């Protein structure tokens, strides 16, 4: 990532969490974190547990993050964090560049916070009668990751969506979102259509549709993987079983037990490595409110 991309990413994160920008330029931002951003970034679990217990008004931290990419020598010599006292309080100053601890923390916070989102499509400006109200339909969008695993692995990602009003499933839903301008804020002059199904039922419908799709896929790879598993099991049988058959003397009891244990361990390892299996996980999801009745 270059400096411009890092700046865009950080500003987008701060804006999405409702943080207050005190000063902003292409080379730096000074920002007072929102409570959500402070919980994710300030590493103050005891302070926030105190706020939660007492109901106190939280005092969030203020940062100045500079995006000018320092040289390797400057990174090694510079102090990672400095403090500046102002009339409004303490400001923590840091350099944020690709590979910095702070940017990695922002990536992790975004990944954690972005697993489930609620977004609204922004209506076209100037095309809506200010006295009218545009209907919006809620969609449950889910990114599924399907893994076809044996001694090799292949992964496929499916971005599906289901209308919570009608139950219609769009298997190219995430692709349609790429061309839309989305915001976490509810636009003006719109009203939300009543959902015809719950989130749980919508997710169940998506999972059942995905299950039917996977049942109709080509499983020749699994047949081949099972054959390789049996070949490997037969190979170790030919190695260990004659060895165990020759250990019939009482003095070889401990040695035989050790060899048997190694044999069982190798069987388990081969079974884990070669046994064909299909895994399905949900990477992230969200509620997307889109104009129209679908």
C-alpha positions in Angstrom: 0.0 0.0 0.0 1.2 3.5 -0.8 0.7 6.6 1.3 -2.4 7.7 -0.5 -4.1 4.3 -0.1 -3.2 4.1 3.6 -4.6 7.7 4.1 -7.8 6.7 2.3 -8.2 3.5 4.3 -7.6 5.2 7.7 -10.0 8.1 6.9 -12.7 5.7 5.7 -12.4 3.7 9.0 -12.6 6.7 11.2 -15.5 8.1 9.3 -17.4 4.8 9.5 -16.9 4.6 13.2 -18.2 8.2 13.7 -14.9 9.6 15.0 -14.5 13.4 15.0 -11.9 14.9 12.8 -10.1 17.9 14.3 -7.7 18.4 11.5 -7.3 16.6 8.2 -4.8 16.9 5.4 -3.2 14.5 2.8 -0.2 14.0 5.1 -1.9 13.6 8.5 -5.2 13.5 10.5 -5.9 14.6 14.0 -9.0 12.8 15.3 -10.9 12.3 18.5 -12.0 8.7 18.5 -15.6 7.6 18.8 -16.3 5.2 21.7 -16.4 2.3 19.3 -13.1 3.2 17.7 -11.5 3.9 21.1 -12.6 0.4 22.4 -11.0 -1.2 19.3 -7.7 0.9 19.2 -6.8 2.4 22.6 -6.1 -0.9 24.4 -7.9 0.3 27.6 -10.0 -2.7 28.7 -10.0 -1.7 32.4 -11.1 1.8 31.6 -14.0 0.6 29.4 -15.0 -2.0 32.0 -15.2 0.9 34.5 -17.3 3.0 32.1 -19.6 0.0 31.5 -20.1 -0.7 35.2 -20.7 2.9 36.3 -22.4 4.3 33.3 -19.9 7.2 33.2 -19.6 9.4 30.1 -16.5 8.1 28.3 -13.5 10.3 27.5 -12.0 9.0 24.3 -8.5 9.5 23.2 -7.1 11.9 20.5 -4.5 10.9 18.0 -2.5 12.6 15.3 -1.5 10.1 12.7 1.1 11.1 10.1 1.2 9.2 6.7 4.5 10.5 5.3 6.3 7.3 4.7 9.6 7.4 6.8 12.7 5.7 5.6 13.9 2.5 7.3 16.6 4.5 9.1 14.1 7.0 10.4 11.8 4.2 11.5 14.5 2.6 13.5 15.7 5.8 15.1 12.3 7.4 15.8 10.3 7.0 18.9 7.1 5.1 17.9 4.8 7.3 20.0 5.1 10.9 21.2 2.7 13.1 23.2 1.7 16.7 22.8 -0.2 18.6 25.4 -2.7 21.2 24.1 -5.5 23.3 25.6 -8.0 20.6 24.8 -5.9 17.8 26.2 -3.2 15.3 25.3 -2.7 14.3 21.7 -0.9 11.1 20.8 1.3 11.3 17.7 2.3 8.3 15.6 3.6 7.5 12.1 1.2 5.2 10.2 2.8 3.4 7.3 2.6 -0.1 5.7 4.0 -2.5 8.3 3.5 -0.3 11.3 1.9 -1.7 14.4 -1.0 0.9 14.3 -1.9 0.1 10.7 -1.9 -3.6 11.5 -4.3 -2.9 14.4 -6.6 -0.9 12.1 -6.6 -3.9 9.7 -7.6 -6.2 12.5 -10.3 -3.8 13.9 -11.8 -3.4 10.4 -11.8 -7.2 9.8 -13.5 -7.8 13.2 -16.0 -4.9 12.9 -16.7 -5.6 9.2 -17.9 -9.2 9.7 -21.5 -7.9 10.1 -22.5 -4.5 8.8 -25.7 -2.5 8.1 -25.5 -0.3 5.0 -27.9 1.8 2.9 -27.6 2.7 -0.8 -27.4 6.4 -1.3 -30.1 7.6 -3.6 -29.2 9.7 -6.6 -29.0 13.4 -5.7 -31.5 15.7 -7.2 -33.8 13.0 -8.5 -36.0 12.5 -5.5 -39.1 14.7 -4.8 -38.4 16.1 -1.3 -42.0 15.5 -0.4 -42.0 11.9 -1.5 -40.6 8.7 0.2 -38.7 6.0 -1.7 -39.2 2.4 -0.5 -36.1 0.4 0.5 -35.9 -3.4 0.7 -33.6 -5.1 3.2 -31.3 -7.8 1.8 -29.2 -10.2 3.8 -25.8 -10.5 2.1 -23.4 -13.3 3.0 -20.0 -14.3 1.7 -19.5 -18.0 1.9 -16.2 -19.8 1.6 -16.3 -23.3 0.4 -13.2 -25.5 0.9 -12.7 -28.8 -1.1 -10.0 -30.4 1.0 -7.9 -33.6 0.9 -4.1 -33.8 0.4 -4.8 -30.8 -1.9 -7.1 -27.8 -1.3 -9.3 -25.6 -3.4 -11.4 -22.7 -2.1 -14.4 -21.0 -3.7 -16.1 -17.8 -2.5 -19.8 -17.1 -3.1 -21.3 -13.7 -2.4 -25.1 -14.4 -2.2 -28.0 -12.2 -1.1 -31.6 -12.9 -0.1 -34.4 -10.4 0.0 -35.9 -10.4 3.4 -39.2 -9.1 1.9 -39.8 -11.7 -0.8 -37.2 -14.4 -0.3 -35.6 -13.9 -3.8 -32.0 -15.1 -3.9 -29.4 -13.3 -5.9 -26.3 -15.4 -6.5 -24.3 -12.4 -7.8 -25.4 -10.1 -5.0 -21.9 -9.0 -3.9 -21.0 -8.2 -7.5 -24.0 -5.9 -7.7 -22.9 -4.1 -4.6 -19.6 -3.1 -6.1 -21.2 -0.5 -8.3 -23.4 1.0 -5.6 -22.5 3.8 -3.2 -23.3 2.6 0.3 -23.4 4.5 3.6 -23.9 3.4 7.2 -26.3 6.4 7.6 -30.0 6.2 6.8 -30.7 8.5 3.8 -33.5 11.1 4.0 -36.8 10.7 2.2 -36.9 6.9 2.3 -38.9 4.3 4.1 -38.0 0.7 4.9 -40.3 -2.0 3.7 -41.5 -4.6 6.2 -39.5 -7.8 6.2 -41.4 -10.9 5.2 -38.9 -13.3 6.9 -36.5 -13.2 9.9 -32.7 -13.1 9.6 -32.6 -16.7 10.9 -35.0 -17.9 8.2 -33.1 -15.9 5.5 -29.8 -17.5 6.5 -31.4 -21.0 6.6 -32.7 -20.4 3.0 -29.2 -19.4 1.8 -27.6 -22.4 3.5 -30.2 -24.8 2.0 -29.6 -23.4 -1.4 -25.9 -23.6 -1.0 -26.2 -27.3 0.2 -28.2 -28.2 -2.9 -25.6 -26.5 -5.1 -22.7 -28.4 -3.5 -24.5 -31.7 -3.8 -24.6 -31.2 -7.6 -20.9 -30.4 -8.0 -18.3 -32.8 -9.5 -16.9 -35.0 -6.8 -14.5 -37.0 -9.0 -11.7 -35.2 -7.0 -13.0 -36.9 -3.8 -13.0 -40.4 -5.4 -9.4 -39.9 -6.5 -8.4 -38.6 -3.1 -10.0 -41.6 -1.4 -8.0 -43.9 -3.7 -4.8 -42.2 -2.7 -5.8 -42.5 0.9 -6.3 -46.3 0.6 -3.0 -46.6 -1.4 -1.1 -44.8 1.4 -2.8 -46.9 4.1 -1.9 -50.1 2.3 1.7 -48.9 1.9 2.2 -48.4 5.7 0.4 -51.7 6.4 3.0 -53.5 4.3 5.7 -51.8 6.2 4.4 -52.1 9.8 2.4 -55.4 9.9 5.3 -57.7 9.0 7.4 -55.9 11.6 4.8 -56.4 14.2 4.3 -60.1 13.3 8.0 -60.7 14.0 7.8 -59.2 17.4 6.3 -62.1 19.2 9.0 -62.6 21.9 8.0 -61.5 25.4 11.2 -59.4 25.6 9.9 -57.3 22.7 6.7 -56.3 24.3 7.6 -52.7 24.9 9.2 -52.4 21.5 6.0 -53.8 19.9 3.8 -51.4 21.8 6.0 -48.5 20.6 5.8 -49.6 17.0 2.1 -50.1 17.2 1.7 -46.6 18.5 3.7 -45.2 15.6 1.6 -47.3 13.2 -1.7 -45.9 14.6 -0.3 -42.4 14.5 0.7 -42.8 10.8 -2.7 -44.1 10.0 -4.3 -41.1 11.7 -2.0 -38.7 9.9 -2.8 -40.2 6.5 -6.5 -40.2 7.2 -6.4 -36.5 8.1 -4.3 -35.6 5.1 -6.1 -37.6 2.4 -9.7 -38.0 3.5 -11.9 -35.9 1.2 -14.1 -33.3 2.9 -16.1 -30.2 2.1 -16.1 -27.2 4.6 -18.4 -24.3 4.5 -17.8 -21.1 6.5 -19.3 -17.7 6.6 -16.6 -15.0 6.1 -18.8 -12.0 6.7 -22.4 -10.8 6.3 -24.5 -7.7 6.4 -28.0 -6.1 6.0 -28.1 -4.0 2.9 -31.0 -1.7 2.3 -31.5 -1.1 -1.4 -34.2 1.0 -3.3 -37.2 -0.7 -4.8 -39.4 -3.6 -3.8 -37.6 -7.0 -4.5 
